[in-house]
């Protein structure tokens, strides 16, 4: 492919579009199941339960420390399957490319997407490409659908959560949201903090054998605070978190102090929040800490017996305050 920038001709269905698909997408995503000459693909199906999810990605900037929109699209989709107990198998990919994007950057992003898919054990089996006029997009938007399989007896749900259950987090919170914000340099701040964007499949698979596992969720938009509020609203119980137990990296705390953000509301893209029976909490914690991604895992709270929809934060000074539900999005387009 000789072109250096995307033009509207790359989306018109003709020669340039075919060249783009063959020389960028198909070349990086090549696998036996991918057929760029058909509009549908057949997939093998076993006796396991099929699980499907769909997502869109509009992060800005397209590349940030620790990842980019390509790897993020894979991680975000794979993680949505993993936290419900599924084994991710297949992805579809829709790319909305803005006129003027350089082919070199597109190559980097799709190569990164392909590597993330390979590392997660999933294959891209179908897709579509559209080109929009200059000024009508953010360079590149991606939309994905993920298909996975799981044991039909695996029924993780907020409805399983009971009083006295324990809340765990697999690692530090707010890294992704802070890394993306620093990459924009819109506040005159710079740093070397890396996004935590990664597949959480090893973390979720480590807990699935535990009979007391109730629920898992990846704390993306709205962060940890939003997940615990959703749990409280769904169950009707009060949740209590220990502020001093929640792992937060020093650069995240520093940026939040300067700009007035709360790291509990910032996105993570490679973490898992889990709720498990209290008697298995230490077993779950040790299972996570044996994994590279789970070395900072922590027990951070408990489901209370009080039937009142609220989240209480036990502060580092020993006091208590209500953790309010997020109303305004502090970081637009972080995923």
N, C-alpha and C positions, 0 to 999 in steps of 0.2 A: 504494500500500500504506500503510494507516494505522497498523498496529501498530508499536510502538517496540521491542519485545523478542520474541525467539523463544519460542514456547510449544509444547507437545507437539502441539497441533492443527496446527501447520505441518508435521508429519510423518505425518499420518494418511491421506494420499491424497485428501483432499477439497478443499473450496473454498480453505481457507487455504494448503494446500500448493501448489495450482495458482497461487494469487496470489503466493506466495513465488517459485516458479520463474519465472513470467512477468515479475514486476516487479523481481527482483534478478538471477537467473542469466541468463535469456534476454535481458534488456535489455542487459546488459553484454557477453554473449558472442555476440550475434547475428551470424550468418553464414549463407550459403545452405545449408551442409551440416548445420546444426543443426536438428533437428526434435524439439521437445519432446513431440510427440504419438505417437512411435513408440518401440519398445524396441530397435531395431537400425537401423543406418545402413549403406548401401553406399558404398564408397570406390573411386575409380579406381585401377587398378594397371597400371603400365607393365612393361617388360621388366627393370627394375632389381630388385635383391634387396630384399625387405621385411625391416625390422629392427624389433623390438618390445621395449619395456621397460616395467616397472611399478614404482611407488614409492609410499610413504606419507609423510605429513608431519604431525608432531605438535609443532612447535616451540613453546616457551614462553619469553617472551611472544609473543603472536600478531603484534605489531608491534615492530620493533626498528630502530635506526638503519641506514639503507641498504636496508630491505626489510621484508617481512612474509610471513606464511605463504602468501599468494596468489601473489606474485611468485616466492617460493622454490619453490613447487610446479612452476611452469613451468620455471624455470631448472634445477632438479634433474633433471627429466625430459628436457628438451631436451639437457642436457649429457651424460646417459648415452647418448643416441643419437649426439651429436656426436663423442665421444671414440672411438667405434668406426668412425668414418668415414662415418656416415650423415647425410643431410639430413633434419632433423625435418619432418614434414608434419602430423600429426594428434595430438590429445590427447583422451582421455576423462577425465571428472572426477567423482569421488564425494565428496560433502560430508556429513560427520557433524557436525551442529550441536547444541551443548548448549543445552538449555532455559535461557533467561535471557540469552543473548547479545543484545546490542542490534542492531537492524536497521541502525542507522547504521554500526556497526563492520563488520557483514557486507557492507554496501554498499562500504565502503572496500576491504576485502580482495578482493572479487570484481572490483571495478573495477581494482585493481592487477594481479590475475591476468590480466584481459583485456588490459591494456596490455602486460604482459610477453609474452603470447602474440602479440599483434600485432607487437611489436618483433622477436620471434624468427621471425616468418614462419610460425607454426603456427596452426591453428584447432581449437577445442574442438568436437567433432562429436557427442558423446553424454555422458550423465552420469546421476547418480542422487543423490537427497537423502534423508537420514535425520535425524530429530531424536531425541536421547537425553535422558533425564531429567537434571535438574539434579544435578550432582555426579558424573556418569558420564562426563564428557569434559573436555577442556581448553579449552572454548569452541568450538573448531572444529578438526576433523581433516580432512585432505584425502587422497584416494588418486587416483592418476593412472595412466593407461596411455598410452604414447607410441608412435607408429608413424612410421617413417622409411624412406627408400629410400637405397640406396648402390650403387655400382659393384660388381658381383659379383667383380671382380678385387681389390678392396680387402680384404685379410685381415690386419688388425692383430691381433697376438696376442703374449702373453708368450713363446710358443714360438718366435717369430722372433728373440728377443734373443740376441746373441752377445757373447763376451768382447771388451773394449775399446770397446764401444758407449758413447755419451755420454748422460748424464741431464740434462734441462733442466726448469726450472720457469718458468711464464709470468709469475709475479709474486710478491708477498709472501705469506707463509704465516700462517695463524692468525687472519686478520682477522675472519672470520665468527664463529668460536667465541668470540673475545674480545668482539666487539660484542654478541652475545646475552647473554653473562655480565654485561656491564656494564648492559644493559637491565633485567636482573632486580634490580639493586641489592641483591642479597642479602648482599654482602660490605661494604656501605657505600661502594662505589666508584662513581664516575660518570666519564663521558668522552664525547668527541665522535667516537670512532672509528666509522667506517662499515663495515658488512658489505660483503664483496666480491661478494655474490650478483649474478650476471649470467649471460647466455648466453655460453658459450665457443665458439660456432659460428665466429665470425671467426678465432679462434686455431687451431682444428682444421683449418678449410678452408685456412688459409695453409700448413700443413705437408703436406697430402695429396699435392701434386705431387712431393714428394721421395721418390725411390725407396728411400732408406735409412731411411725412417721405419719403426720396428718396432712401436711400442706407444704408446698414450696412455691416461691415466686422470685423472679429476678427484679431487683429494684431499679428500674430504668427511669422513665420520666416521672418526676415527683419524688424520686429517691425513696429511702427507707421510710420516711415519715408517711408517705402516701400509702405504702404497702400496709403498715400497721393500722392506719385509719380504715383502710378497706376491710381488714380483718375484724376490727371492732364493729364496724357497721354491719358486716355480714353475720356476725355471731351474736351481737348484742352485749358482749362482755367488755369490761374495761381491760386495757392492756397497760402494763407498767414496764418501762424501759429504764435501765441503769446507764446514765450518761457516761460514767467513767469506764464502762465495759465496752462501749462502742468504739471499734478501731477507726481512727481518723489520722491520716498522714499529716505531718507538720506543714507541708506546703499548702494543703487544702485548708487547714485551719487559718494559716496566715492570710491567704487570699480572701477567705470569708470574713475575717476580721477587718481587712482593709475596705472591702466593698459592701459589707453589711449583709452577707448571705449566711444562711444556716446550712452547714454541710449535710444535715439529715434530709434536706429536700433536694439535694443535687444528685444527678443521675450516676448510676454505676452500670457498666455493661458486661461485667464478668463476675458478678457476685450473686449469691443465693441467700434469700431469707427462708428459713425453715421453721416449722412448728412441729414439735415432737413431744411425746409423753415424757414427763419429768424423769421417770426412772431410766430412760434411754438417752437422756441429753448428753451425759458424759461420753457414752459410747459413740454418739454421732459426732461430738466435738473431736474426739481422738481420731475418728475415721477421716474427718476433713483435714486435721493437722498433719496427717501422714502424706498428704498430697501437696505438690508445689503451690497450687493455687489457694490452699486452705491453711497455710501456716499461721495466718493471722486470724483464723476463725475464733469466734467468741460467743459465749452465752450472754445475751444482752437483755433478756426480760422474761416476763411471764404473763400468761393469761390469768386474770383475776377472777374471783368468784362473783364479784359485783356485777350485776346486770345493768350496766349503764354504758352508753356509747361514748367513750372518751379514751384518750391516750395520755397517761401520766408519765412525765419524765422525772426520775429521781436525779437531781443535779449532783455535780461533783462536790458541792459544799454541804450536801445532806438534806437540802430542801426539796420541794416538789413543785412542778408547774405543769400546766396543761400544754400538750403539744398540739398546736392548732393545725387544722387541715389546710393544705395548700390552696390558695385562691388565685394568685397570679403566677404565671410561669416565669421564673427568674432567668431562664436560659432558653430562649426559643431556638428551635432547630438544632438540638443536641443529638438527634438520632434520625 
